[in-house]
Amino acid sequence: MFQVFSGTEMVDLTGTMRDQAELILKKCDGLPLAIATIGGFLATKPKTSLEWRKLNDHISVELENNPELEMIKTVLMSSYDGLPYHLKSCLLYFSIFPEDKNVRHGRLIRRWIAEGYSKEMRTKTAEEVAEEYFTDIINRSMVQQLKTRAPYTGKITDSCQVHDLMREICISKSDEENLVFVLDEHCTLQPTDKIRHLVVRGSWSRDQKKKVLGSVLDVSHIRSLTVFGEWKSFFISKKMRLLRVLDLEDTENLRDHDLAPIGKLHHLKYLSLRGCLYIYHLPDSFGNLSELETLDIRSTFVVTLPASITKLSKLKYFRAGLVPTDDVLPSSYVREIDQPLKEFGLAAYKSYVQKKSIHDLDAVPYLFFQARIWLRGWDEHGMKVPRGIGRMKALHTLGVVNIARARAMPKELKKLTWLRKLGVTGINKKNCKELCSAIVNHGRLLSLSMRTEGEPGLEGCLDDLSPPPDSLQSLKLYGYLVKLPTWIEQLQMLTKLTLRSTQLEYHAILVLAKLPNLAILRLCDGSFRWAELNFHFCPESFKSLTALELEFLPGLNSVEFEQNAMPNLELIRVLHCFYGGADGFSGIQFLSGLKEVSLKGHKGDFNEKFKKDLREQLSKNSNKPNLKMEDMAKWLSAAPA
């Protein structure tokens, strides 16, 4: 019920309001969802006893029949009915996704925009408006905001999930308005009027349904098609002329030849092939998608784009490239996969792939892709973009671009003045000056990822990036560096920093400790060069840090926190560190804001003394943080969401 009043609002409840509040809480019967939902609902209403009495009167009849279920449903329905029209559309959209599906925040926002739910206003972009809608729904306690960890990569992403009972309301309302039609194991195909959103679930039998699907459902008015599970070519029809959203993320068995019909969907605004493991090329016909605003081909095997892609003048969001293998697993595992190819050639590599029992990582398509990349001398983590991409003025998100394979790319980047998020790889001595010159001019840039392979790596390549974009909030540096560039100290707005393979001297940690707004620090494999690594965090260091992530640091021996160090730290996440007889942590008891310590590793990584010492320190911490431990073998074999 504290949600009814903002944190700065002091309200002394009158006697009648207090009575109504107690009555509401009594009817909630201690159920958190009901309490949270009522609080979110009342927060939007006048704070009077009359308004609160109306709510009590409205739910009292239903309470007689089913005190635990019907009452909550009634409250949720009241909350839904009280929504403005634009938020109703956004909330009902959740009925598209399966019950157990955590929806990525960015995926939802970009789909809303493509549907026209969020539009540009005088002083706000469509993205900013959509973010406001999302925050509004979260604040009303209708949707739960989550931090989820992607399978294999361990990458933490913002996601959300609608509460179970609110999802029932969404489905019920969607059915009433004939908004969403779901093909699953329970559906019966009957003649249906205009459908706006068609969903194909993995549980729906694909056998001999082509004729039935085409003859029974009227797909001519469909605005979105979302497929989960196995792909079939008959899912796309020539009749889908009004289709705006085609979401095939993680669809199974989608092949290059299946993409040809997509180029004829001229109203398409959102296209996602993310996670489709058998996609290697995009057809030239994609250049005909003149309305396209989002193209997501991340975690496919596309490394070269057709020249026609530069005709997409309205494209705003473009992501490609694999999640880097060495950003997923420790270097030893990466070498185990790559070494047979480099030492013995393609024939031996093919034999190796066939014998290798790592099918749970979708190894076969990945390993053969590695062979193709190696033979051509490419970098699988970035794409080659065609000349003329500088004409795509609307782009605000672009990555990962391999600038070593496109000499004119730095000059093209200069023209993309609306960029807010950029990822580049293939940085070397020949192109670094032009690249830095291009990035310096991007005053709107919020996120920057820079990567290169081997030595000399990034060493000496970043010095000319001065002054850096003062708006920069997120920075990732992957590659041999040794010393931090001096301009790092100027990043007053930086909130997130990731380092991998940088081989930094220890002094760098003292520089980072002074960044005033750094909230998330992720130190990964090879970020520091010492064989035995001992971190010592002094008082007043890292004042804004809330999350410290230590990943694949085999030389890590100790981490010591002095009193008043990291005063706002809430999470310590350790992945595959502290081997054998490492000293481990000290000073955990001084971290007054700490909420959780997460340990993930192979069996035996953390010995009994290490765990005992850690538990003792946690018990002395006044905040009583949680300790979570997980076997890395189970984590790696987890099925994709």
N, C-alpha and C positions, 0 to 999 in steps of 0.2 A: 504493500500500500504506500510505501515511501515514494513510489513513482508518480503519485498524484501531484506532488509538489517538487519543484526544481530545487537543486541543492542550495540556491541562494535565497529561496523564498521561505520566510518564517511565518507560519500560520498557526494561530491558536484556535483549535477546533472548539466550536460552541457545543453546548450540551446535546442539542438535537443532532448535530453532525457526528459527534462522537458516538451517539447511540446508533445512528445509521451505519457508521463504519464498523462498529462491533457486530451488528447484524449481518453485514456483508461478509465479514471474516468468518462468522459462525456458519454461514451457508457454504462457504468455501471448504469447510470441513478439513482445513489444514492442507489442502492440495495445492502445491506451489504453482502449478500451471494456472489454476483458477484465480489464485491471489494475484499472480503477475499479470494475467490478462485483464482482470477487473481494474487493477491499478493503472495499466496502460490506457484502458478505455476511459476511466474517470479523469485522467490527466488532460483529456481533450475537451472536457465539459466544464461548465461553470461550477465553481467550488461552493455550492450551496446545499443546505439540507434537503431542499425540494428536489434538486437534481438527483441526489443520492437516493432519496425515497422512491423516485421513479424507477430507478434500477432495481431496488428491492421489490417493489410491487410487480415488476415485469417478470422476475424470475421465480417468484414465490409459488405460482401454480405448477410450474414444471418440477419444482423441488419435491412435490408430493409424490410423484411417480418414480423418479430415479434420482435420489439426492446426489449421487456421485458422478453420474454421467450426463443426464439430461440437463441438470443445472449448468454444468460447464459448457455444454453445447449451446445452451441458450445464451449464456454470457458471450461466448465466442461469436454467435450469430449477431448479437447486439453490437459487438465490436466491429464486425464486418459491415453491418448496415450503417454504422456511424462513419465509415470511411468515405472520404471524397472519391469521386468517380475514378480519377486517375490512379489512386492507390488500390482500388478494387481490381482493376485490370492487372496491375503488377502482382498482387497477391494471388489471384486466380492462376497466374502463369506457373505457379509451383506445382499445379496438378499435372503438368507435363512430365515431371521427373518421378522416377520410382520412389517408393516409400523409404527405402534404405539408402537413397542417393544423397550424398552431400554435394551441393551445387557450388561450383567455384564462383566466387563473387564476380570476377571479371566476365565470366561466361554469361552470367545472368544480366549484368549491366548492359553488355553489348547487344544481347538479344532484345532487351527492352527497347533500346534505341532503334534497332532495325525494325521493330514492330510499330514504331511511332508513338510509344507510350511516353517517351521523353524527347522533348524537342528543344532546340536552341532558343534561348531568350535573349533579351537585349544585352545583358551583361554576363550571361552564363552560357557555357557550352552545354550540349545535350548530355555529355558525360557528367558534368557537375550537377545538372538537374536530376539525373538518374541516381546519383549518389545521395542526393537529398531525399529522394523517394525511399531508397533503401534504408537510410538511417531512420526515417520516420516509421517505417514498418518494424524495424528492430526495436525502436523505443516503445512501440505499442505492445511489445512482447508477443507478437504473432509469429515471429520467425526467430530462430536461435542462431546467433553468429558463432562460428567455430573456427578453430585453427586445426587444419587437418594435415597429416603428413602423407605425401605421395608414396605409393609403393616403390621399392627399389631405390629411389633417389633420396628419400628422407626429407625432401624439400617441404617446408611448411608453407601452406597457402591459406589465404582467407577463403572460407566457404560458409555456407549457411544451410539450414534445414528447417522446414516448416514443422511446427509442433504437430504431433499425430492427430489430435482432435481438430485442429485448425485445418489440417490437410483434408479431413473428411468434409469440412464445410466447403473448402475449395472445390473438391470433386463434385459435391452435390450441386453447387452453384454452376459449375462448368457444364454439368449435365443438363441443368434447367435451360441454360442459354445456348446449348449445343455448341459450346466453345471448343472443347477438346474431345477428340475421339481416340480411344486407346485400343490398339490391337494387342491383346494378351491372351492367356489361356482361358480366360473366363468370358471373352467377348463372343457375341453372336452377330454375324454380319447380316444386317437388315438394311433395307433402303433408308438412306439418311439424307436429310436436307443439307443445306450448306454447312460444311465443316471448315472451321478456321485453322485448327491445329490438329495435325495427324501425328500420332505417336505409335511407333512399332516397337514393342517390347521383345526382349530376348526369349520370353516364354511362349511367344506366338508361333505356332507351327507354320513353317514356310512351305510345306509340301502341297503342291497342286492348288495354291491359293491365287495364282495370277489372274485367272479368268474371273474368279469370284470377286476379288478386290476391285478389278476394273469395272465390273458390271453393276455392283451393288452400291459402292460409295461414290458420291459426287465430289470429285477432287478438284473441280474447276475453280473453287473459291478458297482453296487452302492457302494460308499465309505462311505456315511453318510445317516442316517435316523433320521429325527427330527420330533417329533409329538407334536402338540398343541391341547388341547382339549381332547375329549374322546378317550380312548384306545380301540382297537379291536385286538383280537389275530391274525387275518390274516394279520396284518401289517408286521409281520416278516415271511420271507419265507426261506426255505432251500436253495434256489438259491442265497441268499445273502452271498455268501462265502467270498467275498472280503471286507465286511463291516468293517470299521475302527472306525466309530463314531456312537454311538447310544445314542441320547439325548432325554430322556423322562421326562425332568424336568417339574414338575407341571402337568403331564398328569393325567387325571381324570379316576378313576375306574380301574387302574392297580392293579392287585392282585398278591399274592404270586405264584399262579399256572401259571401265565403268564410269569414267569421268566425262566422256564425250558429251552425253546428253545435258550435263550441267551447264555447258557453255551456251545453251539455248534458253536458259532461265533468265531473261533480260531484266526482271524486276528484283533479282536477288540482291540483298543488302548484307547478308551474313552467311559466310560459308566456313565451316570448320571440318577439316579432315584430320584434326589432331589425333595422334596416337594410332593412325591407320598404318600398320607395319608393312603393307605390301604396295605402298604408293611410292614410286620412284620418279615420275615425271608428271608435269602438268601440261594439259593440251593447249595449243595455241588459241583455241576457242574461248579460253578464260578471259582473253582480252576483250571479248564482246560483253562482259558483265559490267556495263557502264555505270550501274547504280551501286556496285559493291563497295561497302565501307569497312567490312571486316573479313580478312582472309587469314585463317589460322592453320598452318601446315606443320606446326611444331611436332617433333617426334615422329615425323615421316622420314623417308629416305630421299627426299628431294634436295639436291644440292645445286641445281642449275635451273634458272627460271627462263621461260620463253620470252622473247623480245616483246611480244604483244602485251605483256603484263604492264608495261609503262603507259598503256592507254587508260588505265583505271584511275582517272583523275579525281574520283571521289573517295578513293581508298584512304582510310585513316589508320587502321590497325593491321599490321602485317608481321606475323611471327613465323619463323621457320628454323630449321636446324634441329639436330638431336640434342637431348640432354647429354652433356659431355660424360663419357664413360668414367673419366677420372674425377668427375664431380659426383659420381654415384657410389663408387667402390674405391678401396685403397689401391695405391699404385701397384702393389704386388699382384692383385687380382687382374688389373688391366694388362700387366705384362704377360700374365698367364694366357690371356686371350690373344694378344697381338703378336707375341714372339714367334709362334710357329710360322706365321705368314712371312715375317721378315727374314727368318733364317732359312726356310726350306722352299719357299715359293708356293704358287697357287695349288699345284697338284697335292702336295703334302698337306696344305691347309684344308683342302676339301675333305681329305681323309680324316683330319683332326676334327673338323666340324661334325662329321657323321658319328664319330665316336664320343664326342664330348657330351656329357649328360647334364647340361644346364638348360634343358628345354623350358623350365619354369621362368626363365628370363627372356623367352622368345628368342633364343640364341641363334637359331639357324638363319632367319632373314637378316639379323644384325651382323653375324659373322661373315656371311657372303657379301654383304654391303661393305664391310671393312676391307674385304679383298679387292673389290672394285675401286674403292677410294685409294687404297695403297698403290695399286697399279697405275693410277692416273696422277698420283702425287697431290691429291686434294686433302682438304681438312673437312671432315664430316660434320663439324660443329657449326659451320657457316655455309651460306649459300652464295653462289655467284649471281650477281644481279646484272641485268643488261644495261647497256648505255642508254641514258635517257630517263633514268629513275628520278632525276632531279626535277622532272616535269610534274611529278606526283606531289603537288604542293600541299595537299590536305593531310599527308602522313604525319601522325603524332607518335606512333609506335613502330619501330623498325628494328628487326634483328632476327637471327644473327647474320650479319653481312661479312663475307670474306673479302677484305679489301686487297689481299694479295693476288686474287684472281680477276680483279677489275681495276686497272690502273687509274681510270678516270673517277673511281668511286669517291675519293676524298673531295674532289671538286663538285661532284653531284651532291654530296652531303651538305655542302655550303648553301645550296639552294633550298633545302628542306627546313625552312625557318620555323616551322610549327612543331618540330620534333620535341617530345617530352620524354621519350624512352628510346634508348639506342643501345644496340649490342653489336660489337665488331670483333672479328678475329683476323688472323693473318697479318698482324702488325709487325713491321720490320724496319730496319734502318732506312730503306729506300722510300717508304711511304709515310713514316711517322710524322715528319714535319708538316706535310700537307694535311694529314688527319688531324693533328693537334690544332692547326690553323682553322680548320673547319669547325671543330668542336667549340673552340673559344668563342665563336660568334653565336652560339646557340644559347641565348639568354633564357629560354623557356625550359631547358633540359632539366629534368628531375631525376632521371635514372640513367646510369652509364655503366656498361659492362665491356671490359677490354681484355682480350685473350690472345695469347700466342703460344706456340709450341717450342720446346727445347731451349737451347742456348744460342745466341745471347738473350733470347726472350724479350722482355720488356725493358731490359736495362738500357738506359739512355734514350729510350723512345718516348718518354712521357714528359721530359723536361720542358718542352715548348708549349705545354698545355697550361699557359700562364698568361693572364689570370684565368682560373677555371670558371665555369658558369656558376655564379653565386647562388643560383636556385637549386643546385644539385643536392638531392636528399639521399640517394642510394648509389653506391659505387662498388663494383666488383672488379678485382684485378687478379687475373689468372696468368701467371708466367714469371720467369726468372727476373728479379728486380734488384735484390740486394739492399738498396736504399730507397726509402720513400721519397718521391718527388717533393720538393720544398713547398709546392702550392697546396699540399694536403692540409697544412695548418690554416689555410684561408677558407676551408669549407665549413663555414659557421652554421650552415643549415643541414649538414650531413647527419642523417639519423641511422643509416644502415651501411655497414662496411663488411665485405667478404674478401678474404685473401686466400689464395691457393697457389702453391708452387712458386711463391715470390722469394723464398730463401732470404728473408730479411734478417738484418742484425738486430740484436735484442733492443738496442736503443730506440727502435721504431715504436715499441710499446709505450715508451714515455711520451712520444709525440702524440700518439693516438689518445692517450689518457687525458689530454687537454682539450680535445674537441668538445665544445660545450653542449651539443645536442645529440651526440652519438647515443642511440638507444639499443641497437643490436650490433654485436660484434661477432663475426663468424670466422674463426681461424681454422683453416683446413690443411690437408696434407701438404707438407713442404712450405708452409707459410713462413716458418722461421728455420734458420739453417743449423742450429746447434744440435749435436748428437744427443746431448742431455739438456733438456729444456726445463728451466725453473722460472715460473712466472711469480713475480712479487708485486702485489698491488698496494700502493701507498695510500695514506689518508688523503682525502679530497680528490682522488683520481677517478676518472670515469663517472662524473657526477650524475649524468643522465642515463647511464646504461641500465636497461631493464632485462636484457637477455645476453648471456655469454655462451657461445657454442664452440666447443672444441672437438674437431673431427679428424680422425685418422692421423694423429700425431704420435708416431711410435716412440719418439724420443722424449715425450713429456714425462717428467719425473715428479714435479710438485707444482702446486698452485697455492699461494699464500695470500690471504686477505688480512690486511691490518685493520684495526678499528677505524671506522669512518671511511673506509674505501668502498666505492660502489654503493652509495647509500640507497639507491633506488633499484638495485638488482632484484629481480623477481624469479628468474629462471636460469639455471645452469644446466646445459645439455652437453653430455659427454658421449661421443661415439667412437669406439675402438681406440681408446687411449689408455695410459697408465698400465703398461705391460709389466708382468713379472713382479719384481720387488719395488715398484715405484712408491715414493713416499706419499703421494696423493694430496689431499686437501688439508689445509690448516686455516683456522680463522673463520670457518663457516658460521660459527656462533655470533660473529659480529655483523652479519648481513641482516639487518633488521627488517628489510622489505622482502626477503627471500620467501618464495611460495613453493618452489619445486626444484628438486635435483633429479635429472633423468640420466640414467646410465644405460648405454647400449653397447654390447660387445659380444665376442665369442665366449663360449664356456671356459672359465678359468682366467679370463682377462683381469678380473678384479678379485684379488685374493681375500681371504677371510680377515686379515688384519686391516686391509684397506677399507673393507665394508664396515668393520667394527668401529674403526676410528671415525668414519663418516657418520655413522648412526649416533655416536656419542656427541659429535659436534652439532648435529641436527637437534638432538634432544636438549641441548643447552641454548638453542636459538629460541628467543621469546615468541617468534612467529610460528613455531612448530611446522616447518616446511615438510611437504610430502617427498618421499623417496621412491622413485620408479626405476625398476631394473628390468631389462628385456634382452633376451637372447638374440643376437644378430642373425643367426641362422633362420630363426622363425620369421624375422622381419624381412629378410631377402626373399623368402619363398611366399610372402603374402600375395594373394591374388589382387589384381587391379580392381579399383572401385568402379 
